[in-house]
Amino acid sequence: MTASLLEAHGIGKHFGGVAAADGVDFHINQHEHVALVGDNGAGKSTLVKILTGAILPDSGEIWFDGQRRHFTTPLDARRVGIETVYQNLALADHLDVAANLFLGREDCRIRLGPFSLLAHDRMRRKAGELLAQTGVKIPDLREPLQNLSGGQRQSIAIARAVGWGSKLIIMDEPTAALGVQETAHVEQIIRNLKNQGMAVLIVSHNLRQVFDLCDTIWVMRRGRIAGHREKRSVSAENIVRLITGADAVA
């Protein structure tokens, strides 16, 4: 039996009179690639923000890596090995590739408060190793991000998440703004993570991508879990019925 990496029990969150999450039970196993799907307003973003410490739940508990956790900020989740690649990527366009990979984790030769001297050579060398680890190819690590393509930027955001001792990577619509070729490249990087044993949670509306990349598909509807299915035993039509509530009506 595969051990759970993350478990959420009875997660609840209300915004005024609206239940964005209502008694949500959810889990991810070690090394598993999981999809979270549902219509807009189903509660996916709220659940992810709770799992990553961006917002506090009103009720419920979270267990990660065998211990009960109480995340009050995203930094709390990051410290135990949960990294998030947001849809807006949270990158600094004016900085180069290496600087973005080390954003918030800068390597300094000398620390003098705001006048610390960065170890640029060490950061570039480590940045090259991080990119190679995830199969990302960037010709010049001195290149500002504003000069790179959307697929390259997404790849850098994923490499940054993977490279710091992470145990779970959460990706919010990882290819929503990309073209066909760039989407294929990013999806291959995600497959590489599977080969490395990295657990991944993908929030996506793209069912083709979900079936290509994930082992298990969880469906949210109106703030609740409508069901979860193993990919090998379900069709896209079955998932659509869960998303729309057709099964419940039937």
N, C-alpha and C positions, 0 to 999 in steps of 0.2 A: 504493500500500500504506500502510495506517494504521500510524503508529509506536506502539510500546508505551510506555505511561506507567509501568507497574509490571510487573516480571518477578520471579518466585520460581523458583529452580531447586534441585531435590533437597532440599527442606526436610524435616528430620527432627526429631522431638521425642519422647522417651520419658519416661514417668513410672513409675518402677519397671520392671516387665516389660511395661507397656502402651505400644504405639506409637500416640500420639495423632496424629502426622503421620509418614508413612512415604514418603520420596522424592517429595514433592509438587512438581509443576511447575504453575505458575499464572501467568496474565498478564492485564492490563487495558490496553486501548488508550486513546489520547488520546480524550477526549470520550465514552467508552463508558459505558453503564449496564449493570452486570453483577450477576447474582444468584448467590449461593452457597447451595445447598440440600443437605439430607441429614437423615437421622434424628438424634435425640438421641444423642450419643456418636460421631458420624461424624468429628469432628475440626474442624468449622467454627470453633468458638470458639478452639481452639488456633491454627489458621492465622491468624485475624484478630489475635490477640494477638501473634503473631510479626511480622506485617506492620506492626503499630503500635508495636512496641517494648515491649509490656507483659511479654513473656517472651522469653528468648533461645533460639534453636534449637540443637539439638545438631549439626546439619549443614546444609549448603546455603548459598545466597547470595541476596541481594535486590538488585535493581537498580531505581532509581526516577529518572525524568526523565533517563535517559541515564548515570547514575553508579551505581557499586556503593555500597551503603549498609550500615552496621553500626549498627543501632538498639539502644541499651542501655536506653533509657527512652522512654515515650510523647512526652516533650518533644523527643527527637531526631527522631522522625517528624513531629511538628508543625512543627518548624523548616524542614523541606524541603517542607511543603505537604500532609501527610496529617492530616486531622481525623477524629475518630470521634464519632458520636452513639450513646452507650451506651443499653441498654434502660432503665437507671435514670436516664438523662438527665444525671446529675451537675450538677444545678442546686441553688441555695440558696433554699429556699422563703421564708425571711424577708426576702430582698432583693428590690428591685423589678426591673422588666424590664431597664432600662438597666444596673443593677449586674451582673445575670447575664450580659448580653452582653459585659461588660468584665471578667468574673471572671478574675483572673490577669493582666489586661492593663490595669489601671486607669490612667486619665489623671489626672495630679496637677498642680495649680497650683504647689504647693510640696512638695518632698520633704524630710521631716525624720524619716527612719526610720519607726518605727511611728506617728508623729504627722503623717504627710503629709496635705496638704489636697487632697481630690479635686476635679476640675473637673467638677462634676455637670452644668452646662449643656452643656458640650462633649460629655460622654458621652451625654446624652439626644439631642442633635442627631445625633450619629453613629449612635446606636442606631436612630433613626427612619430613617436612610438604609439601614442594614443590613436592617431589616425590610422596607422598600419594595423593596429589591433582590431579595428572595425572595418577594414578594407576601404577606407576613404582615401582618395588620391587628390591632393591639392599640390600643384606644382611649386608654388612659392608661398611659404608660411608667413612672409612679410607683407603679403597682399592684404589691403584693407577689405573688410567684408563687403563694403558697398560695391566693390568691383566684381563680386562673385555671383554666380547664378543662384536661383532659389533652391535647386537641388543640392548644390555645394553647401549652402548655408544650413539647410536642414541636416545634411550629413555631419557638419561640424557640431551642431546642437546635440545630435545623438552621440557623437564621439565624446563630447564633454560629459554627458550624462553617464556613459559607460565607464569612463576612465578613472573614476575616483572611488573604487571599492564598492560599487553599487551592487545590490542584490535584486532590485526590482526597478525597471524602467517603465514609466507611464508616459504614453505618447497621445497627445490630443490632436486628432485629424492630421497625421503626419505627412500626408501628401495632398491635402486639400487644394493648395495653390500651385501645384506643380504640373508640368506637361507630362506627356506619355513617357518619354525617355527618362526624365528626371524621376518620375514616380517609380519606374522599373529599377533605377539605381538605388533609391532609398529602400525599396522593398527587399532588394538583395542584401543590403546592410542589415536589415531586420532579420533576414534568414540566417545571416552570419552569427547574429546574437544567439539564435536558437542552437546553432552548432557549438557555441561556446558555453551553453548551459545557462544563459541569462534569462530570468523570468521577465516577461513583458506584458503590460496591459495596454491595449490599443483602443482608444475611443474613436469610432468611425461610423460614417453613414454609408461607406462603400462596401457593400456585401461581397462583391467579387474579391476585394482585398482581404476582407475578414476570412473568407473561406480559403484563400490562398495562404494566409500567414498564421492563422490561429488554430489552437487545439480545441478550445472551448469557447462557446458564445453565450454571453449573458445578455438578457433583454430586460430593459427597464421600461415601465409604462406607468404614468401618473404617480411617480414617486415610489413605486414598488418594483420588486423583481417579478417580472411576468414569467420567468423561467430561465433555465440554463440548459444547454445541450452540447454534447460532444459533436464536433464537426463531422466525424465519420458516420454519425447515425442520424443526420438531419439534412434537410434540403433548404435551399434559400426560401422556397415558398413557405415552409414551416416557420422560419424565422420571421418572415413578413407577417404571418398570421399572429404571431406573438406580439410583434410591434404594434399592429393595428388593433389588437384585441379581438380578432375574429374568432380565435379559439374559445375565448371566454363567452362570447355571444352564443357560439354553437353549443 
